[in-house]
Amino acid sequence: MKITGIICEYNPFHLGHFKQLRAIREQNADTGIVCLMSGNYVQRGMPAIFDKAHRAKAAVMCGADLVLELPVTAALSSAEGFADQGVRILSGFCDSLSFGAEDALPDLLMKTAQALLRPDFPEYLKAELSKGLSFPAARQNALEAMGLNADSLNKPNNILAIEYCKAILSQNSKMKPEPISRGGDYHETTADTDNPSASAVRLLLENNKPWQNYVPKNAIDCFENANIHTVSNGEQAILYRLRTMTDEEFEALPYGSEGLWRKLMRNARQYATLEEIIVATKSKRYTRTRLDRMIMCAYLGLTAENITSPAPYVRVLALNDKGREILLKARQSGHFPNIGERIDHSYQAIENRCDDLYGFFAQSRPKAPGLTNDRRIYYHK
């Protein structure tokens, strides 16, 4: 049985995700599909709109066989770290990695990834960063200075796709990259029935507008009565944390290099709202997403050391009968033996704390501490 991996967030699961699963099945009906999904927090530094249990259940009910939880420290990493840790987990037992891209051309994506891994690339990048450019702009200019076409880095799905290819190359992974054409606009805020963006579906949910036409029927059943989570609901909790942090705690934050942590600390002690803090801290050099991740890590008590240390285990969130077979193979591979298990490790305290703090983002009454750490696995017959 071929096993295809997907590194995902499903925030929330929508028709575009369903099309990807269906496309994989059309290529090989017997393929096993493993989704490595962000838990209660997503890569752009936000709480997931629905908790991980509801999103994992929706994925299995809509065609996935096994849903594993991407550890929170990986989920809140940069695009490079997100891809690197995801590939590291899936490489031991998956034959291919499926992902969406505006340019679904494996050769093009791999060629760009190879260029980013060239020994001379860091010097080109350093020269561009010295001009005060943001990292994405500096990276694109660096590739062009190397004589390469960097147009693919203008598109959001391509950017993550190239990071997956980089991780596959740098880890010498046996997984074959299998990009699938991703239509529509990743950042579109108006929902498109054929190719809805997760951003647009989230806006509908947050504003209590009809959203059901943009998700598969089985996902509707999962999300209909689920608690919605947004960063605005938890703003006061975040502000409390920022206002009570010590200088040392700010300095230990991830993504705070070049004095950014000091700038955030100063503004957190000066401005009244989260948006005011972010606007005062943001610059052409530092992207909004980087600041959002940094602030979420501050709220959760995650340090740079936490973010860069691999998790010792990967949890199972949902599965079916085929998923059981895949899980057995994953455990037997020896590549990542602690799948579906928790071992006696300090990482459990990090995981539990992050899940408990997720409740403050709930639109209605949050679960009590401990209940957000529900360890039950959804089994779909």
N, C-alpha and C positions, 0 to 999 in steps of 0.2 A: 504493500500500500504506500503510495506516495503521500508525503506529509508536507503541506504548505503552511508556512507561518505568516501571520499578519501582526505588525506592531501598530496598535491603534489606541484611540481614546473613546470613540463612540459617544460623543458628548453633544447630543444624544445619537443613538443609532437611527439612521434615516435611510431613505430610498437609495441614495448613492452607495452606502455601505452594502445594502442588500444586493445591488447590481454587481458589486465586486465579488461577493460570495457566489452569486449565481454564475458569473463568468468563470470562476475557478471550477465549479461543478461541470460546466459545459465542456471544458477542456478535458476533464477526467472525472467521471461520475464517482469513482471510488476514492478520490482524494480525501485525505483527512485534513481538516482545517483547524489550526491552532491559533487562537487570538491572544496575544500578549497585550492586555489592556491596562491603561492607567487606572488607578484606583479612584479615590475620592478627590484627587487633585490632578490638574492637567498641565501640560508643558508650558502654556503661556502664563502660568502663575496664578491660576484661578481655581476656585472650587468647581468640581464637576456639577452640572445642573441637576443630575440625579445621582444617587449613591451607586457605588460599584455593584451592589447586589442586583439592583433593578437593571442596570445596563448589561451586566453579564448574562442575566436571564434572557433579556431581549435578543442578545447575540446568538445564544444557543437555540432559542425558539425560531430564529430566522435563518439557521443554516450552519452555524459554527458547531464544531464537535467538542472543543475543549477551550475554555477561557481561563487563562492564567492572569494573575495580577502583576503588572509591572511595578516593582517596588517604588515606594513614594520618593525615594532619593533619586531614582532614575527618572521618574515622571516629571520631577521639577528641575531636571538638568537642562542645559542648553541643547539645541538641536543635535549637536555633535555627541554630547553625552547620552541623550535620549536614544539616539540610533545605536551608539556603541554598546550600551548595556543591553538594549533589546536584542541586537544581533548576537551578543555573547550568550544570552540565555537560550535562544532558539537554535543556535548553530549545531548543538549536539544531536538533535533528533529531527530536525526539519530538512527536507530536501530542497526547498525553494522558499523565497521570500516574496510575497505579493504586496504591491503598494501602488497607490495612485500617483499619476504624474501628468502634467499638462503635455509633456513630450514623452510619450511612452515608448522610447527608443533605447533599449538596453545598451547598445554600443555608445551612443551619445552620452548617456548618464555615466557609464563606466569610464569613458575617456575624460570627462570633467573631473570625476573622482580621482583618477590617476594623477591628473595635473595638480590637484590640491594636496596630494601626498608626495609630490616631488620635493627633493631635498632643498631646492632653491626657492620654493614657494614662500617660506617664512620671511625671507629677506625682502621679497617683493611686497608682501603684506605689511611688514614693518614700515617700509617706506611710505605706503599709502596711509597707514594709521597715523603717521607723524604729521600728516596734513590736517588732522582733526576730523577725519571722516568716521562715520559709524562703521562697525565691523562688516556688515553686509556690503556697504558701498566700497569699502577698502578691499574686500575680498574680490569683488567683481573687477575693480580697476587693476588689481594685482594680476589676475588671470589675463586681462587684456594686454597688460604690459609684457606678459610672457608670450604674447602672440597667439593667444587662444580666444575663441569665440565664447563669451561669457553670458550670452543671451538667456541660456537656460536658468541662470541664477536670478532672473527677474521674476520668476514664477514660484509662488509659495509651495505648491506640491512638489515641484522639481527640486527645490532646495532640500527638503527632507529626503526625497528619493536619492539625491546625490550623497547625502550623509549616510544612508543605508549602504550604498555602493562603497563608500569609503570604508565603512566598518567591515564589510565583507572582505575587501582587499587587505586591509591592515591586519585583520585577524586570520587571514588565510582560510576563511570559512568555505565549506563545501556547498553552502546554499547558493542556488542559482537565482539571480535577481529576475523577477517577472513583473515588470511595470504594466499597469492597466490604465488606459486613457481616462483621465479625470476631466469631465466636462464641467461647464459652469465656472463661476468665480468663487474662489475659496473665501473671500472676504465679503461676498455679496450679502446685503442685509435684507433684500427682498427675496422671499422664497420662490424658487423655480421648481415646478412639479417634476420635471425630467431630471434635473441635477441640483437638488437643494443643497445649500451650504449649511453646515452645522450652526454657523453664526446666525443665519436667518431663522432657523427653527428655534434656536434659543430665545431670540427676540420675541417670537410669537408666544412661546411658553411664559416668558417673564411678564409679558403684557396681557396675559390671559386672552389671547386671540386664537382662533382656530388653527391648529397645527397638525391635525390628524391626516391631512392629505399628503403629508411629506414624509411619513414613516410607514413601514410595512404594518399590516393588520396585527400581527402577533406582537409587534413592538408597542402598538397602541394599547393593547391589553396590559402590557407591563407598566406603561408610564401613566395610564389614565389617572390613577389616584396617588401617584408617587409625590413625595415632598420635593418641591423645587428649591434649589440652593443658588444663591447669588452672592457676590462679594459685597454688594451694598447692604445686604442684611447683616453681614458681620463686620461692618465698618467700625463700629464702636469698640468691638473686641480687638480689632487690629490696632486701632489708635491707642487703646490702653496698653497693649504690649509695646508699641513703639515708644510711648512716653515714659515707660518704666525700665527700658533697657539701659544697661551700663555702657560706657565707652568700649569696654572690652568685648561686650556682646556684639556691638555693631562691627567692630573690627574683625570678629570671627566669621561674619556672614559670607556666604558665597557671592560671587560676582561683584565684590566690592573693591576690586583692585584699582590702582591709580587714584586713590583717595576718594572713590565714589562712596564708600561707607561713611566717611566723615561728612560728606555733603548731605547724604541722606539723614544722618544723625542730627545735623544742625537744623535741617528743615523740619524734621519730625518734632523738634522741640520749639518750633517757631510758628507753624501753621496749624489751622483748626481742623481741616478736613483732609481726607486721604488724597483727593484729587489735587488739592492745593500743594500738598507735599510732593506728589509725583511731578506736577507741572514745574515746580521750582527746582527739582532735582534733574529733570530730563534735559538733555542737550542733543545737539547733532551727533555727538560721539556716543551717547548712551541711549539705547532704544527703550521704548516704553515697555516692551516685553521683558527685557532684562531687569528693569526696575520692579515690575510686577512680581517676577520670580523672587527677586531679592527680598521684597516686602513680605511675600508669603512665607519664605523661609524664616524670616524674623519672627513672624506670628507663630510659626510651628516650632520654633526653637532649633532649627536646623543650621548647622555650621558648614563651612567650606569642607571640613574634614568629613562630615557626614555625607555630603553630596558626592564626594569623590571615592568613598569606600563602597565597594560592591556589597549588596545584600547577601546574607548567608543562606537564604532560602527563597523560594517562590511559591506563593499560595495559589491553590486551585479555587476558582470562583464558581464555575459551572461546567457541566459536561453531559454527554450522552454515552451510549454504549461504545460507539467508535472512539469517543474521547477516552474511555477507560483503557482501551487497547493502546492508544497513543501515550497515555500517561505511564503505562507499564514500560513501554519502550524507552520513554524519556528517563525513567528511573534506572533502567538497566544500562543505559548508555554510559553512565559514569561521568558524563560531561557536566551535568548539573544535578547531582543526586538528590538534593534536598528540595525536590518539587513536591508540593502538596504536604509538606511537613514544616513544623516550626521546631527549631532546635533551641536549646538553652543559650540564648545570646542576647546581648544588650539591644540588638536591633528590634526586638519585640517591644521594648519600652518606647522606642521612637515610633513604631507603627501604631501602637495603642494610643499614644498621645495625639498623633496626627488625626486618627479616626475620631477620637473624642472631640477634638477642636472643630472638626468639620460640622458638627451640629449647630454651631453658632451662625452658620450661613443659611440655615433653614428658613423658608418663608413662613411656615407654620411651626408649631411646637416641635423643637428638636428632641431626639432621643436622649435618654439619660446616659451619663458616662458609662462605658462598658457595653451598652447595647449597640452602639455603632460598631463595635468590634465583633459583631456576630460572625462566628466561624462556620456557620452552616453552608454547605455546598449545594447549589441548585442542580438537581439531576433531572434531565429531560428524557422521558421514555420515547 
